[in-house]
Amino acid sequence: MAEKLTHPERYTITAALPYTNGPIHIGHLAGVYVPADIYARYLRLNGNDVAFVCGSDEHGVAISMKAKKEGITPQEVIDKYDGIIRKSFKDFGVTFDNYSRTSREIHHKTASDFFVKLYEQGDFIEETTAQLYDEEAKQFLADRFVVGTCPKCGFEEAYGDQCENCGSTLNATDLINPKSTITGSVPTTKETKHWFLPLDRYEDFLKEWILEGHKSDWKPNVYGQCKSWIDDGLKPRAVTRDLDWGIPVPVEGGEGKVLYVWFDAPIGYISSTKEWAAREGKDWEPYWKDEKTKLVHFIGKDNIVFHCIIFPAILKAHGDYILPENVPANEFLNLEGNKLSTSKNWAVWLHEYLEEFPDMQDVLRYTLTANAPETKDNDFTWIDFQARNNNELVAILGNFINRVVVLTNKYYEGIVPSPSEFSEVDKETLEQLQKYPEIISNSIERYRFREAGQELMNLARLGNKYLADEEPWKVIKQDEERVKTIMFVALQIASALSVLSEPFLPFTSEKLKNILAVGSGEAKTSWKEVSTKEILLPANHKINKAELLFRKIEDSEIQAQLDKLEATKKANENANKELMPQKDTITFDDFTKLDMRVGTIVEAEKMPKAKKLLVLKVDTGLDTRTIVSGIAESFTAEEIVGKKVTVLINLAPRALRGVESEGMILMTENTDGKLVFVNPDEDSVGNGEGIS
């Protein structure tokens, strides 16, 4: 059974290593990095010893695929995106104690040493197996270089390691009708030697550790996925791959092979901790080997199996390492009702967001926390983003702070007034204030960050209600001493908000502390002191002038984002549109038989009882003739009169609903499926001119 740590001496917090094959989008932030940062900031505010580590995942097939696609080297790919990702994390206030790279020497050595130790202990199975091979590219096909039909759900675009439709974990050889993503050819099978971790040996350990030990404290989505995997029976899993990009297999017979990315990537947490400890003059080992350390992994749901089953099995096999106490994985965040997709550009990229909403990181952090996909997939919409900002951040939190600061400067030139006797309402309000650190703590420590964020907003609501009920702007005319007490109480709430908002709204918290002129760094109020200190902001303390914490977001700004997504959707539809295949080859003589002329529509009317047909009179330069055209669903009769068109004039006449049609108008479709005239651009081209 797993023993719960009630009073850890230190915390090791890991956040999933992002692949350096593209920038970071809101799905990454909502799923992993904002909740992890909230947790780390909260622990630090409580005076805990925290190592919050992450790093760029720079090995594996995703990098090789990106390099091939862009025609550059894998090193150029990882250097480019590592820089973009680091900047995004810094810009959004994600406070890693260390952000490393798996391409660094310290990681190569750590991962290699891990492999050698398990190899020497006899923990691997060495097998020669048949793997998919691309004869055209002359290489074995690692997981993501293969697509095919999922054997479990029938999805036709499943990858060789996972079906993104049903979530099943696969082997490339499981796919039905596989094909290489490199050349498009059908792969053959070829024998190759690899090392496997026999997960079946760890079934009993995993049943006891997870299914019995963490039944009550792991999230249902995490526990359920682990149970499903264990109940299905665990099988040996390869820890090496036939690739030329990655950490070379460090044993005899490993030439031309690398460590499978899901063996080496989680070890990146350990190497990142080593790097941090060396820089800070600390000993890294207690953060990974001391039972008094609480290890927590923040990941997305696609990584649950690797962090809850495979990595713990590797740590267990090694023997020296602690296991994670919790893995609070989130589900997926969708965007405007559709799945986020890097390849289809269906995303809100963090670096682009800051260009369009400068200095508004906290608005996105808040919205993503409020809509976090903690137990099920959730949806980000721009309308909700606007509402969260305008109706909560501006109207509740921002409004309260602004009123308190403006009134304090108006009545007392920014000096915190000395209170007189507290009323029952004052006492009750201050008592409620002191409960909020524990209320928010209870939510954070159960990884319920949505709930915690709303409790923070409830504290701002408490402040607004207090001011609305006490009405200092009215009372000032009759009882100046009473107003001093009201403003003193309101300022205590504002001070508490400056502390308790820090994990969720770090930039706003800093701005609020500057407005209130309260200490930062070692001098700042701790989380616990909000509950225990009788006075957070003392009388005679001078605060600064008011400044808006948040601004209102206008409808036009939201419409611009929706228009941007609509353009992306149309571009994707156009890219995926199946074009008509080429018709049979014709000769030049066949082409010269077509007589196409420039003409002008001089009359048009709807054909009675026909939904699609218009009856046109067209001046071809040679004559004016009747042409029946199926364009009524795209155009009205009135809007096309006077339109210059291209006409096939030597088409044999054909009767349509009793009207003889003497030609054909040339048309095509735009991305919306609407018909478009194929016509000459130049106005100077006259009717009857030939098209050749």
JOTA-V141715 format. One record per residue. N is the residue number from 0. RES is the residue in one letter. SS is DSSP state (H for helix, E for strand, - for the rest). NEAR is the number of other C-alpha atoms within 10 Angstrom. D_FIRST is the distance of its C-alpha to the first C-alpha in Angstrom with 1 decimal. Layout:
# JOTA-V141715
((N;RES;SS;NEAR;D_FIRST) (N;RES;SS;NEAR;D_FIRST))
This chain:
# JOTA-V141715
((0;M;-;12;0.0) (1;A;-;12;3.8) (2;E;-;10;6.4) (3;K;-;13;9.5) (4;L;-;12;12.7) (5;T;-;8;15.4) (6;H;-;9;18.2) (7;P;-;14;18.0) (8;E;-;16;21.0) (9;R;E;19;21.6) (10;Y;E;22;20.8) (11;T;E;22;21.2) (12;I;E;24;22.3) (13;T;E;29;23.3) (14;A;E;24;25.6) (15;A;-;25;26.3) (16;L;-;23;29.2) (17;P;-;19;32.2) (18;Y;E;21;34.4) (19;T;-;26;37.8) (20;N;-;26;39.8) (21;G;-;20;40.7) (22;P;-;21;40.6) (23;I;-;24;38.0) (24;H;E;21;38.4) (25;I;H;23;37.1) (26;G;H;26;34.3) (27;H;H;19;32.7) (28;L;H;24;33.2) (29;A;H;28;31.8) (30;G;H;27;28.8) (31;V;H;26;27.6) (32;Y;H;27;29.8) (33;V;H;29;30.9) (34;P;H;31;27.4) (35;A;H;29;26.2) (36;D;H;22;29.3) (37;I;H;25;29.1) (38;Y;H;23;25.6) (39;A;H;26;26.9) (40;R;H;22;30.1) (41;Y;H;24;28.4) (42;L;H;20;26.2) (43;R;H;16;29.3) (44;L;H;18;31.3) (45;N;-;14;28.9) (46;G;-;12;29.5) (47;N;-;15;26.2) (48;D;-;16;26.1) (49;V;E;19;25.7) (50;A;E;23;26.0) (51;F;E;26;26.7) (52;V;E;25;27.5) (53;C;E;26;28.9) (54;G;E;27;31.8) (55;S;E;25;33.9) (56;D;E;25;32.7) (57;E;-;29;35.9) (58;H;-;28;35.3) (59;G;-;25;35.0) (60;V;H;22;37.3) (61;A;H;18;37.7) (62;I;H;24;39.6) (63;S;H;23;41.7) (64;M;H;17;42.6) (65;K;H;18;43.7) (66;A;H;18;45.7) (67;K;H;13;47.5) (68;K;H;10;48.2) (69;E;H;10;49.7) (70;G;-;10;51.5) (71;I;-;12;50.0) (72;T;-;13;47.7) (73;P;H;23;43.9) (74;Q;H;15;44.4) (75;E;H;12;46.7) (76;V;H;21;44.2) (77;I;H;24;41.4) (78;D;H;15;43.7) (79;K;H;15;45.2) (80;Y;H;19;42.0) (81;D;H;24;40.1) (82;G;H;13;42.8) (83;I;H;17;42.8) (84;I;H;23;39.0) (85;R;H;17;39.0) (86;K;H;16;41.9) (87;S;H;21;40.2) (88;F;H;19;37.1) (89;K;H;11;39.4) (90;D;H;14;41.7) (91;F;-;23;38.9) (92;G;-;19;37.5) (93;V;-;22;34.1) (94;T;-;18;33.4) (95;F;-;22;31.6) (96;D;-;18;31.5) (97;N;E;18;32.2) (98;Y;E;20;33.2) (99;S;E;25;33.7) (100;R;E;24;34.9) (101;T;-;26;33.4) (102;S;-;18;36.9) (103;R;-;14;37.0) (104;E;H;11;37.2) (105;I;H;18;34.1) (106;H;H;24;32.0) (107;H;H;20;33.8) (108;K;H;14;33.2) (109;T;H;17;29.5) (110;A;H;24;28.8) (111;S;H;19;31.1) (112;D;H;13;29.5) (113;F;H;18;26.0) (114;F;H;23;27.6) (115;V;H;14;29.5) (116;K;H;13;26.6) (117;L;H;17;24.7) (118;Y;H;17;28.0) (119;E;H;10;28.8) (120;Q;-;11;25.5) (121;G;-;11;26.3) (122;D;-;18;23.5) (123;F;E;21;26.0) (124;I;E;15;28.1) (125;E;E;14;31.8) (126;E;E;13;33.6) (127;T;E;11;37.0) (128;T;E;12;36.8) (129;A;E;13;39.3) (130;Q;E;19;38.9) (131;L;E;26;41.2) (132;Y;E;21;44.2) (133;D;E;23;46.9) (134;E;-;16;50.2) (135;E;-;13;52.1) (136;A;-;13;49.9) (137;K;-;8;49.3) (138;Q;E;15;45.5) (139;F;E;22;42.2) (140;L;-;26;40.8) (141;A;-;22;37.4) (142;D;H;20;35.3) (143;R;H;20;37.2) (144;F;H;23;40.6) (145;V;E;26;40.3) (146;V;E;24;40.6) (147;G;E;23;41.0) (148;T;E;20;40.1) (149;C;-;27;36.4) (150;P;-;15;35.9) (151;K;-;14;33.5) (152;C;-;13;35.5) (153;G;-;15;38.9) (154;F;-;16;39.0) (155;E;-;17;41.8) (156;E;-;16;40.7) (157;A;E;27;37.1) (158;Y;E;25;36.3) (159;G;-;26;35.2) (160;D;-;20;31.6) (161;Q;E;20;31.0) (162;C;-;24;32.9) (163;E;-;14;33.5) (164;N;-;13;34.6) (165;C;-;13;31.6) (166;G;-;13;28.9) (167;S;-;17;28.3) (168;T;E;17;27.4) (169;L;-;18;30.2) (170;N;-;16;31.9) (171;A;H;24;35.5) (172;T;H;17;36.7) (173;D;H;15;35.2) (174;L;-;25;37.8) (175;I;E;16;40.8) (176;N;E;13;44.1) (177;P;E;25;42.7) (178;K;E;23;45.0) (179;S;E;24;45.1) (180;T;-;17;44.9) (181;I;-;17;47.0) (182;T;-;13;50.1) (183;G;-;14;49.4) (184;S;-;14;50.0) (185;V;-;16;48.2) (186;P;-;21;46.0) (187;T;E;16;46.3) (188;T;E;15;43.6) (189;K;E;15;43.8) (190;E;E;13;41.7) (191;T;E;14;39.7) (192;K;E;17;37.2) (193;H;E;23;33.7) (194;W;E;22;30.4) (195;F;E;17;27.3) (196;L;E;24;23.5) (197;P;-;18;22.3) (198;L;H;19;19.3) (199;D;H;16;19.2) (200;R;H;14;17.9) (201;Y;H;20;14.6) (202;E;H;18;14.1) (203;D;H;10;11.5) (204;F;H;14;9.5) (205;L;H;21;10.1) (206;K;H;17;9.5) (207;E;H;13;5.9) (208;W;H;16;5.6) (209;I;H;21;8.4) (210;L;H;18;9.3) (211;E;H;12;6.4) (212;G;-;17;4.6) (213;H;-;19;8.3) (214;K;-;14;10.4) (215;S;-;11;12.0) (216;D;-;14;12.7) (217;W;-;20;13.8) (218;K;-;19;17.4) (219;P;H;14;18.3) (220;N;H;17;20.5) (221;V;H;22;17.8) (222;Y;H;20;15.1) (223;G;H;14;18.0) (224;Q;H;15;19.3) (225;C;H;21;16.1) (226;K;H;16;15.7) (227;S;H;10;19.4) (228;W;H;15;19.3) (229;I;H;21;16.5) (230;D;H;11;18.3) (231;D;H;9;21.5) (232;G;-;11;20.4) (233;L;-;15;20.1) (234;K;-;16;23.2) (235;P;-;14;24.4) (236;R;E;17;25.5) (237;A;E;20;28.4) (238;V;-;20;28.0) (239;T;E;23;31.8) (240;R;E;27;34.7) (241;D;-;21;38.5) (242;L;-;20;39.5) (243;D;-;16;41.8) (244;W;-;19;39.9) (245;G;-;24;36.7) (246;I;-;23;35.3) (247;P;E;19;37.0) (248;V;-;23;34.9) (249;P;-;18;35.3) (250;V;-;12;35.7) (251;E;-;6;38.7) (252;G;-;10;39.4) (253;G;-;17;37.9) (254;E;-;12;41.3) (255;G;-;12;41.7) (256;K;-;20;38.0) (257;V;E;23;35.5) (258;L;E;29;31.8) (259;Y;-;23;30.5) (260;V;H;20;30.2) (261;W;H;18;26.6) (262;F;H;20;25.8) (263;D;H;27;27.9) (264;A;H;27;27.5) (265;P;H;25;23.9) (266;I;H;22;24.8) (267;G;H;29;27.5) (268;Y;H;29;25.1) (269;I;H;23;24.9) (270;S;H;27;28.6) (271;S;H;28;29.4) (272;T;H;28;27.5) (273;K;H;22;29.4) (274;E;H;20;32.6) (275;W;H;21;32.0) (276;A;H;18;31.2) (277;A;H;12;34.3) (278;R;H;10;36.4) (279;E;H;11;35.2) (280;G;-;8;35.2) (281;K;-;13;31.5) (282;D;-;12;28.9) (283;W;-;19;26.7) (284;E;-;14;24.0) (285;P;H;17;22.1) (286;Y;H;26;21.7) (287;W;H;22;19.7) (288;K;H;14;18.5) (289;D;-;14;17.8) (290;E;-;17;14.3) (291;K;-;17;16.3) (292;T;E;23;17.3) (293;K;E;24;16.0) (294;L;E;21;16.6) (295;V;E;20;17.7) (296;H;E;23;19.5) (297;F;E;26;22.4) (298;I;-;24;23.7) (299;G;E;25;25.6) (300;K;H;22;24.4) (301;D;H;17;26.1) (302;N;H;15;23.7) (303;I;H;22;20.3) (304;V;H;16;19.8) (305;F;H;15;20.9) (306;H;H;20;18.6) (307;C;H;21;15.4) (308;I;H;19;15.8) (309;I;H;20;18.7) (310;F;H;20;18.5) (311;P;H;20;14.8) (312;A;H;23;15.8) (313;I;H;21;18.8) (314;L;H;16;17.0) (315;K;H;15;14.6) (316;A;H;19;17.8) (317;H;H;15;19.6) (318;G;-;11;17.1) (319;D;-;12;18.3) (320;Y;-;18;16.8) (321;I;-;19;14.1) (322;L;-;21;12.4) (323;P;-;19;13.5) (324;E;-;20;11.8) (325;N;E;20;14.1) (326;V;-;22;16.7) (327;P;-;29;19.1) (328;A;-;27;21.5) (329;N;E;26;24.7) (330;E;-;23;26.8) (331;F;-;23;30.5) (332;L;E;27;33.4) (333;N;E;20;36.7) (334;L;E;20;40.2) (335;E;-;17;42.8) (336;G;-;11;41.3) (337;N;E;12;40.9) (338;K;E;15;38.2) (339;L;-;21;38.4) (340;S;E;14;40.0) (341;T;-;15;40.9) (342;S;-;9;43.3) (343;K;-;13;45.1) (344;N;-;14;45.2) (345;W;E;20;43.7) (346;A;-;21;42.0) (347;V;-;19;42.6) (348;W;E;18;42.6) (349;L;H;23;41.8) (350;H;H;18;44.8) (351;E;H;12;47.1) (352;Y;H;17;45.7) (353;L;H;16;46.7) (354;E;H;10;50.1) (355;E;H;12;50.6) (356;F;-;13;48.8) (357;P;-;9;49.3) (358;D;-;15;47.5) (359;M;-;19;45.4) (360;Q;H;19;42.0) (361;D;H;20;40.5) (362;V;H;24;41.9) (363;L;H;24;39.9) (364;R;H;24;36.7) (365;Y;H;23;37.1) (366;T;H;23;37.9) (367;L;H;25;35.1) (368;T;H;25;32.6) (369;A;H;18;34.2) (370;N;-;21;34.0) (371;A;-;30;30.7) (372;P;-;23;29.2) (373;E;-;25;25.8) (374;T;-;17;24.8) (375;K;-;12;27.9) (376;D;-;16;30.8) (377;N;E;18;33.4) (378;D;E;19;37.0) (379;F;E;23;38.9) (380;T;-;17;42.5) (381;W;H;16;45.3) (382;I;H;15;46.5) (383;D;H;14;43.2) (384;F;H;19;43.2) (385;Q;H;20;46.6) (386;A;H;16;45.7) (387;R;H;20;42.6) (388;N;H;25;45.0) (389;N;H;19;48.0) (390;N;H;13;46.6) (391;E;H;18;43.7) (392;L;H;23;44.0) (393;V;H;22;47.8) (394;A;H;17;48.5) (395;I;H;21;45.8) (396;L;H;24;44.4) (397;G;H;21;47.5) (398;N;H;19;49.9) (399;F;H;24;48.4) (400;I;H;28;48.5) (401;N;H;18;52.0) (402;R;H;15;53.4) (403;V;H;23;52.0) (404;V;H;23;53.3) (405;V;H;17;56.6) (406;L;H;16;57.4) (407;T;H;25;56.5) (408;N;H;18;58.9) (409;K;H;12;61.5) (410;Y;H;17;61.6) (411;Y;H;15;60.7) (412;E;-;15;61.3) (413;G;-;20;57.5) (414;I;E;17;57.2) (415;V;-;25;54.3) (416;P;-;24;56.3) (417;S;-;14;55.9) (418;P;-;17;54.6) (419;S;-;13;56.5) (420;E;-;10;55.2) (421;F;-;14;52.0) (422;S;-;12;52.3) (423;E;H;9;49.6) (424;V;H;13;48.9) (425;D;H;18;48.5) (426;K;H;13;46.1) (427;E;H;11;44.0) (428;T;H;18;43.9) (429;L;H;19;42.8) (430;E;H;13;40.1) (431;Q;H;14;38.8) (432;L;H;21;38.9) (433;Q;H;19;36.8) (434;K;H;14;34.0) (435;Y;H;22;33.6) (436;P;H;20;31.6) (437;E;H;14;28.8) (438;I;H;14;29.3) (439;I;H;20;29.1) (440;S;H;22;26.2) (441;N;H;14;24.1) (442;S;H;16;24.9) (443;I;H;20;24.4) (444;E;H;13;21.0) (445;R;-;15;19.9) (446;Y;-;22;21.7) (447;R;-;19;24.5) (448;F;H;25;27.3) (449;R;H;20;29.9) (450;E;H;19;29.4) (451;A;H;24;29.6) (452;G;H;23;32.8) (453;Q;H;16;34.4) (454;E;H;18;33.6) (455;L;H;19;35.4) (456;M;H;18;38.3) (457;N;H;15;38.3) (458;L;H;22;39.0) (459;A;H;25;42.1) (460;R;H;18;43.0) (461;L;H;18;42.9) (462;G;H;27;45.4) (463;N;H;22;47.6) (464;K;H;15;47.8) (465;Y;H;19;48.6) (466;L;H;19;51.5) (467;A;H;12;52.7) (468;D;H;10;52.8) (469;E;H;17;54.4) (470;E;-;13;56.8) (471;P;H;20;57.8) (472;W;H;12;60.4) (473;K;H;10;62.3) (474;V;H;14;61.7) (475;I;-;14;63.1) (476;K;-;9;66.5) (477;Q;-;9;66.4) (478;D;-;11;63.8) (479;E;H;13;63.0) (480;E;H;15;61.0) (481;R;H;19;58.6) (482;V;H;23;58.1) (483;K;H;22;57.1) (484;T;H;21;54.2) (485;I;H;25;53.2) (486;M;H;24;53.2) (487;F;H;24;51.3) (488;V;H;27;48.5) (489;A;H;26;48.5) (490;L;H;26;48.3) (491;Q;H;21;45.2) (492;I;H;27;43.5) (493;A;H;25;44.7) (494;S;H;23;43.4) (495;A;H;25;39.9) (496;L;H;25;40.0) (497;S;H;24;40.9) (498;V;H;26;37.6) (499;L;H;26;35.2) (500;S;-;20;36.6) (501;E;-;19;36.0) (502;P;-;24;32.6) (503;F;-;25;34.1) (504;L;-;23;37.8) (505;P;H;22;38.2) (506;F;H;20;41.8) (507;T;H;23;42.8) (508;S;H;21;41.1) (509;E;H;18;43.1) (510;K;H;16;46.3) (511;L;H;26;45.7) (512;K;H;21;45.2) (513;N;H;16;48.5) (514;I;H;19;50.2) (515;L;H;24;49.0) (516;A;-;16;49.7) (517;V;-;19;46.5) (518;G;-;12;44.8) (519;S;-;12;42.5) (520;G;H;6;40.6) (521;E;H;7;39.8) (522;A;H;8;42.2) (523;K;-;13;40.5) (524;T;-;20;38.8) (525;S;-;19;35.0) (526;W;H;22;32.7) (527;K;H;17;32.2) (528;E;H;17;35.9) (529;V;H;24;36.7) (530;S;H;20;35.2) (531;T;H;13;36.5) (532;K;-;12;39.9) (533;E;-;13;42.7) (534;I;-;16;44.8) (535;L;-;19;43.6) (536;L;-;22;47.1) (537;P;-;16;49.7) (538;A;-;15;53.2) (539;N;-;12;55.8) (540;H;-;14;53.4) (541;K;E;20;55.1) (542;I;-;21;53.4) (543;N;-;18;54.8) (544;K;-;17;56.5) (545;A;-;19;54.6) (546;E;-;14;53.6) (547;L;-;13;51.9) (548;L;-;19;48.2) (549;F;-;19;48.3) (550;R;-;14;51.2) (551;K;-;13;51.8) (552;I;-;15;51.2) (553;E;-;10;54.3) (554;D;H;10;54.4) (555;S;H;9;56.3) (556;E;H;14;53.4) (557;I;H;16;51.0) (558;Q;H;13;53.6) (559;A;H;12;54.0) (560;Q;H;16;50.2) (561;L;H;16;50.6) (562;D;H;12;53.7) (563;K;H;11;51.9) (564;L;H;18;49.2) (565;E;H;13;51.9) (566;A;H;12;53.7) (567;T;H;16;50.6) (568;K;H;15;50.2) (569;K;H;13;53.8) (570;A;H;15;53.6) (571;N;H;16;50.6) (572;E;H;14;52.5) (573;N;H;15;55.5) (574;A;H;12;53.6) (575;N;H;9;52.0) (576;K;-;10;55.2) (577;E;-;8;56.5) (578;L;-;8;60.1) (579;M;-;6;62.8) (580;P;-;6;63.2) (581;Q;-;6;66.4) (582;K;-;6;69.3) (583;D;-;5;71.6) (584;T;-;7;73.7) (585;I;-;8;77.1) (586;T;-;7;80.2) (587;F;H;8;82.0) (588;D;H;8;84.8) (589;D;H;9;82.3) (590;F;H;10;81.2) (591;T;H;10;84.8) (592;K;-;10;85.5) (593;L;-;14;83.3) (594;D;-;14;85.4) (595;M;E;23;83.2) (596;R;E;23;84.9) (597;V;E;23;84.2) (598;G;E;30;85.0) (599;T;E;23;84.7) (600;I;E;20;83.6) (601;V;E;16;86.6) (602;E;E;17;85.6) (603;A;E;21;82.5) (604;E;E;16;81.7) (605;K;E;18;79.0) (606;M;-;19;79.9) (607;P;-;10;80.1) (608;K;-;8;77.2) (609;A;-;11;75.4) (610;K;-;12;72.0) (611;K;-;14;72.0) (612;L;-;19;75.6) (613;L;E;22;78.0) (614;V;E;23;81.7) (615;L;E;25;82.9) (616;K;E;18;86.3) (617;V;E;28;86.0) (618;D;E;22;88.8) (619;T;-;23;88.5) (620;G;-;14;91.5) (621;L;-;12;93.4) (622;D;-;11;93.1) (623;T;E;15;91.1) (624;R;E;17;89.1) (625;T;E;21;86.7) (626;I;E;24;83.1) (627;V;E;25;80.4) (628;S;E;18;77.0) (629;G;-;16;73.5) (630;I;-;21;72.4) (631;A;-;18;72.6) (632;E;-;12;68.9) (633;S;-;11;68.8) (634;F;-;15;72.2) (635;T;-;14;74.7) (636;A;H;15;78.3) (637;E;H;11;79.4) (638;E;H;9;77.1) (639;I;H;16;78.3) (640;V;-;17;82.0) (641;G;-;15;83.4) (642;K;-;14;80.4) (643;K;E;23;81.3) (644;V;E;22;79.7) (645;T;E;24;79.9) (646;V;E;28;81.6) (647;L;E;20;82.0) (648;I;-;22;85.6) (649;N;-;14;86.6) (650;L;-;15;84.0) (651;A;-;10;85.7) (652;P;-;14;86.2) (653;R;E;14;83.9) (654;A;E;10;84.3) (655;L;E;14;81.2) (656;R;-;13;81.6) (657;G;-;7;85.4) (658;V;E;13;85.5) (659;E;E;15;86.5) (660;S;E;20;84.2) (661;E;-;19;85.9) (662;G;-;21;83.3) (663;M;E;19;79.6) (664;I;E;22;78.0) (665;L;-;15;75.4) (666;M;E;15;71.9) (667;T;E;10;68.4) (668;E;E;11;65.0) (669;N;-;9;63.1) (670;T;-;13;59.3) (671;D;-;9;59.4) (672;G;-;10;61.2) (673;K;-;13;64.5) (674;L;E;17;67.7) (675;V;E;14;69.5) (676;F;E;15;73.2) (677;V;-;15;73.9) (678;N;-;17;77.0) (679;P;-;15;78.9) (680;D;-;8;77.9) (681;E;-;7;81.5) (682;D;-;7;83.6) (683;S;-;7;86.8) (684;V;-;13;86.1) (685;G;-;16;88.6) (686;N;-;19;88.5) (687;G;-;19;89.4) (688;E;-;15;88.1) (689;G;E;15;86.5) (690;I;E;13;82.9) (691;S;-;9;82.7))
